[in-house]
Amino acid sequence: MYDSPAYRAAYARINGMVIVGEGLAYRHFRQLAEIFPEDRQELDRLAAMESGHARDFVGCGINLGIKPDLALARDLFAPLHALFLDARRSADRVGPLVIQCLVVESFALAAYRGYLPVADPYAAPITRRVMADEDEHLNYGERRLSPAGDLALDWCTQALPITLAILRPLLPDVAAIGMEATELVAEFADLLQGSLERIGIGGPAARRTIARSVGRALAAPAP
């Protein structure tokens, strides 16, 4: 399977997304360290983890002899990064945390959980280690945001459709490497809902916000 042209083409795009996404996460955590200087040591440590993930996933592509499609990844991630920068410039400190530590980390963890069962033997142990790190990053966001209330929900409402839009053009590639897109989205929704509830947002409000964004994303025209 790993040697087929269809798999290799799809993996080049997925691998590019992971490398660029982890690189952006590194930059975001470094900026969070500026927003929360009292947590600088911890946030610098989390940033270093993300940088290590990017290097590890570069190695996964090299192992399969694949060149990652970094240009596509940068284009797809650009709106989400722009939203993070907008939040960074806002007067409150909630927005950047919600975007990176709840929405992005929930999505990343869901994606890695979906990928692990179909990962090649080289990538599987790397993915397993990365999942443990991403869970730690998600937990940091929950601790820092609790309780955040409606402001966190507002930022989540903005970030969710942008995040799901990243997935739309990659749905054929997700299927080509053996993952189930519907399971990925369901896992993402479940992780994010749990995080929102743990920071003080009621279950019904969290479910409505996520269901609305997921429904719109699934109803959008195919790319």
C-alpha positions, -999 to 999 in steps of 0.1 A, spaced: 0 0 0 27 25 10 44 21 -24 14 28 -46 13 61 -66 -20 71 -52 -8 66 -16 24 84 -22 7 114 -38 -18 116 -10 9 112 17 29 140 2 1 164 8 -8 150 42 28 150 53 32 186 42 2 196 63 16 179 94 50 195 90 36 230 84 10 226 111 35 216 137 58 244 126 30 269 131 22 254 164 58 261 175 54 297 165 21 300 182 34 286 215 63 310 213 39 339 210 17 325 238 49 327 259 49 364 253 12 368 261 16 347 293 51 355 306 42 339 339 40 305 320 70 312 297 90 282 308 62 258 303 51 273 270 87 273 256 88 236 265 56 230 247 69 250 217 100 228 216 78 197 215 61 211 184 93 219 167 105 183 174 73 169 159 79 188 127 114 173 124 100 138 132 74 140 105 100 153 80 117 120 87 85 101 80 84 115 45 121 108 40 116 73 51 90 68 23 110 87 -2 83 114 -5 87 152 -9 60 169 12 38 195 -5 46 224 18 32 251 -5 -3 237 -4 -1 233 34 10 269 38 -19 281 17 -45 260 36 -32 270 70 -29 307 61 -65 317 72 -61 300 105 -28 315 112 -43 349 103 -70 344 128 -45 336 155 -26 368 147 -59 388 149 -65 372 183 -29 380 193 -36 416 186 -69 417 205 -72 431 239 -80 398 256 -57 368 261 -84 342 255 -85 341 217 -50 328 210 -54 302 237 -87 289 223 -74 288 187 -41 270 194 -47 251 226 -83 240 222 -93 240 185 -60 232 168 -48 207 194 -82 189 194 -80 187 156 -44 175 156 -51 149 183 -81 136 164 -61 134 132 -33 115 148 -56 91 164 -72 84 131 -39 80 114 -22 57 139 -40 25 129 -29 29 92 5 44 98 36 27 83 60 10 108 83 39 109 57 65 115 36 46 140 58 50 171 64 87 162 27 93 159 21 76 193 46 98 210 32 129 193 -3 121 205 9 120 241 24 155 237 -6 169 220 -28 157 248 -5 176 272 -9 207 251 -47 204 252 -46 200 289 -26 232 293 -52 251 274 -80 237 295 -62 246 327 -54 281 316 -89 289 302 -109 275 330 -134 292 334 -135 313 303 -172 313 294 -188 330 265 -156 347 252 -140 313 246 -171 302 228 -170 333 205 -134 325 195 -142 289 190 -171 299 167 -147 318 145 -120 292 145 -141 261 139 -152 267 103 -117 278 93 -103 246 107 -128 224 91 -123 242 57 -87 230 59 -99 195 58 -123 198 28 -96 197 0 -78 169 17 -107 145 20 -96 124 -10 -61 122 4 -74 112 39 -93 83 23 -63 74 0 -40 67 30 -67 46 47 -83 70 72 -120 76 78 -129 113 74 -162 109 92 -145 93 122 -118 121 122 -145 148 123 -165 129 150 -134 125 172 -125 162 167 -160 172 177 -159 150 208 -125 162 219 -134 198 215 -167 195 232 -150 179 262 -125 207 264 -152 234 262 -172 217 290 -141 215 311 -135 253 308 -170 260 320 -192 260 289 -224 241 292 -228 209 272 -258 221 252 -240 253 241 -208 234 232 -227 208 212 -247 235 193 -216 255 184 -197 224 171 -227 208 154 -235 241 135 -199 244 122 -196 207 113 -230 208 95 -220 238 75 -187 223 66 -202 190 55 -228 208 34 -203 230 16 -197 222 -21 -169 197 -27 -136 214 -37 
